[in-house]
Amino acid sequence: DDDADFEPFVRAMLRSMASGFGVSYELLSSDYSQSNYSSSRLSRLSDKDTWQAFQNYLKEGFYQRVYEEWLRLAVLSNVVSLPTYEAEPTRFRRVRWVCRGYSYVDPQKEVEASASAVRAGFKTLSQCIADQGGDFDEVMRQRAHEQEVAAELGVQVDTNLAAAPAVQPAEETGPADTGNG
């Protein structure tokens, strides 16, 4: 029966294509029917590494080059006015490319691992935030703004459990007076 052979053939072709692209079969086909949680998680982490390497290649080999050429031509044609560009072009060429981040597979464990890596000095907050597609400066500005608004409104926001003061139990006043005595 030709129909029975078609699905395995397509699956084999997709597996070959995925291998050639350096990604998992599941990512390429969106078919998770033959994988379990552990193998899907492993595939996802491997795919993340592949895409991050590709993103870094694009940042360094493409985006930055295009940006620098665009900037040079924009200044020369007076589309962009940067009076000090000629004196300090490297200042204007410094940009930060923030690529797509990747959501956590197991958020609680991965956040704890990131926090431990920062505390141990293996990673920086900037790296952890970038892993999720964020920009350190933007996140810090937003956190400062949130803390400012929370303080203004008298709202307690606990963003650092390790440094947060322990919650003190309410003061006990002794046994309740029942009026019978």
N, C-alpha and C positions, 0 to 999 in steps of 0.2 A: 504494500500500500504506500503510494507516494506521499500522501498527507502525513502519515506517521513518521516519515523520514525528514519532513520539512523542518519541523521545530528543532530537532537536534542539529540539523545542518546550520540553521540560522544562529543557534546558540554557539556552535563551534566557530562560525565566522565572526560573531561579535566578540568572542573570547580572543580570537586572533587579532582583531582590530584593537581591542582594549590593550592587549599586550604591546602592540606596536606603538600605541599612543602613550603608553606608560601609566595607564589608569586601570582601575578595576573594572571587571565585567559588569558589576552591579551599577557603577556610576554611568558607564556608557549605555547600558540597556535599560536601566531603572527596573531591573528584574531582581528582586530579593527573594524569590520563591525558593531558591536552593541554598540559602545561607542562613546561618543562625546569628544571634546577637554578637557573639565573640568574633566570628569571621567578618561580619559586616562592619564592626567597630574597627578591626584591624585594617580592612580595606579602606575605610573612610580616613583613618589616620595616614595611611600610605598615600591616598589621593591628595590629602591636604598638603603633604610634603611636596608632591609633584607640582601641584598648582602654585604653591608658594615659591618654589624654585623658578617656575615660569614667570610669575609675577615679578620676581627680583630681576630676572633677565630683561623683561620688558621695561622696568623702571630704569635700569642702568643703560641698556643698549638701545632703547627706542624713545621712551617718554622724555628722558632728560635731553637727549640730542635734539628732538623735535622742539622742545621747549626753548632750549638755548638758541636755536636757529630762528624760531618765531620771535623771541625777545629781541635778538639782534636786528632783525628786519623791521619789527614794530617800532623800535627806537629810531632806526635810520629813516623810516618813512613818517616819523612824527605821529604815528597812531597812538603810541604810548609815550608820555612825557616823563622822562627820568633824567633830570638835569645832571646828576652825578654819575650816570651810567658809564661814561667814558673813563672817569677817574677810578671807579671801583666796580667793574663789571661782575666780579665774582660774588659780590654781595647780592646782586640781583639774580644770579644764576642758582643761588642756594634755595632749593625748594625741597619740600618733604612730600614724597609720593605715598599716599595711604591707599593700599589696595583693599579689596574685599576681605573681610574677616571670615572666620569659620566658627559656627556655633559649636558649643560643647556637645560631646557625645554623652558624657556623664558629668553634668555641671558641678555637683557638690564635690566630687573627687578632683576634678580638674581645677576648680577654684582653689581648693586646699593645696593642691600641688603647685599652682602658680604662686600662692602666698608663701609657701615654704621655699620655693626657688628664689623669690625676692629676698626673703629674710636671710637665706644662706649666701646670697650674692651671686647666684648662678644666672639670674635674669634681672632685668630692671623692670620697673613699673611700665616704662615706655614700651618695652618688648611685649609684656603681657597684654597691654591695651591694644597694641598693634596686631597681636595675634587674633584679636576679636574684631579687627577692622576699624579700630578707633584711633584717634589722634590724641596723644598725651596732653598737649596744651589745651585742646578743646575740652577734654574730660576734666582736667583740673579746674579750668575756668567755670565749667558747669557745676562741678562739685562745690566750689567756693560760693557760687551764686545760690545753690540750693541750701547750703549751710547758713548763709546770710539771711535768706527768706525764712528758713525754719526758726532761726534765733529771733528774728523780728516778730514772728507769730507765736513764739514760745513753744515750739514743737521740738521735742527731743528726737534727734535722728542719730541712731547708733551705726556709725560706719566703720568702727574699729573695735571689735569685741574684745581684743586683747587689752586695749588701753582703756576701755570703758569702765567706769567705777562699778563696783558690785552693787546690785540693787539691795537696799537696806529694807528689812521687813518693817512694817508699821509698828510704831511704839505700842507696847501693850500697856493698858491702864489697870490691869489686874482684873479680878473677877467682876462681872457686871453686878451692879447694885440692884437687887430685886425689890427693894423697898420693904422687905419683911423683917427687918432686923433691928 
